[in-house]
Amino acid sequence: MSQHVDKDTFRKLRKRSLLVLFGIAQLVFFLSDVFAVSYVKVEGNVYVPSESIVAASSLHAAFASSRRSDCYYWSYWLQGIPQRVKEMPELSGASLHYLPSGVVVIKVQELPAAIQVYTNNASQPWAAVTQNGIILGPVKDAKCKLPKLKLVRGVPVHGAMSAEPIAYCLEADKAFREAFGANMLAYRLDGTMSLTAEVKFKGKPIVVKIGDLRDLPSKRKRALALMDLWRQKSEPIKSIDVRYKNPVVSLLNPPSPPASTDEHYQDYAYPKPAIAPAQNISALDYYHHDGSAKKGDKGTAKQAKVAGGQEAAAAEQDAAGAEADNAAVPESIENMPVPVPEPEQDGQWQ
């Protein structure tokens, strides 16, 4: 009986020992370099920077930790990293995978980009933005075919922007993208929601003023008609204004206006100096301070007679009038009597 009990006990102990050894082996296996993470790789992102995704997953903090347990794949899986990555507004989904070579793969799905917007980033100014205004990240491919939009104020590199100008630009792009094709460079939208398009024409950029979104098909026809007309001419143009029924074409180097031969135009453009009015000369001006008459008074009439006709008669009348004025003037102004008040009896002046 005792021998049978000893056999059962031995079997139980052997099973337990095997289980312990198996557990130790599994622990050693999980803590080996097979599951050690040496590199993090991001897949599926086109515009969202990989650094932003890694930062959202907190894997960079695990690498910076001094604890060895933070550097294993199973520790990442238990921490719910995929869920944290999914919470990024630029992404619609995320998953976590592990490769035997020690690489953790974060596979993401971005939101669809709708437009390129000019940002404050000097090195990579164009950023991909969704239709709702979520800024995904910089556009690195120069051949990206998304429409471009420039606003009055710069757009931040990360975050979100208003969706109104994006919808405004996309609506106009439906009408003009097919017409201009690869020659379309970018759209500009000012503070009054007036839209202009930069188009390559004859190898050089020009401006097409569109304005608001009313009557876009007619505006497109005007622009195409004018471009077909001026494509046959040698003069380079600067802009085309199709906002009105009568479009306007502005030349890059307009000719200077010709000089006018119209006398009235010249007088208006370059007014002649005004002639000073004749001064009224009194009889006293014909005499010096000593009372003697000025020389040349009577010579005026003599010179006028040489001209003859009406001018001479008029000069004589002027001379006669001057002599009449002179007769009323005393011979010497200095000898004119000055009235003096009479003193009263007390010797005071009145």
Beta strands, then each sheet from edge to edge (+ up, - down):
strand 1: 39-43
strand 2: 91-99
strand 3: 103-110
strand 4: 115-118
strand 5: 126-129
strand 6: 134-138
strand 7: 148-151
strand 8: 159-160
strand 9: 184-189
strand 10: 195-201
strand 11: 204-211
strand 12: 237-241
strand 13: 248-251
sheet 1: 1+ 3+ 2-
sheet 2: 8+ 6- 5+ 4- 7- 9- 10+ 11- 12- 13+
end
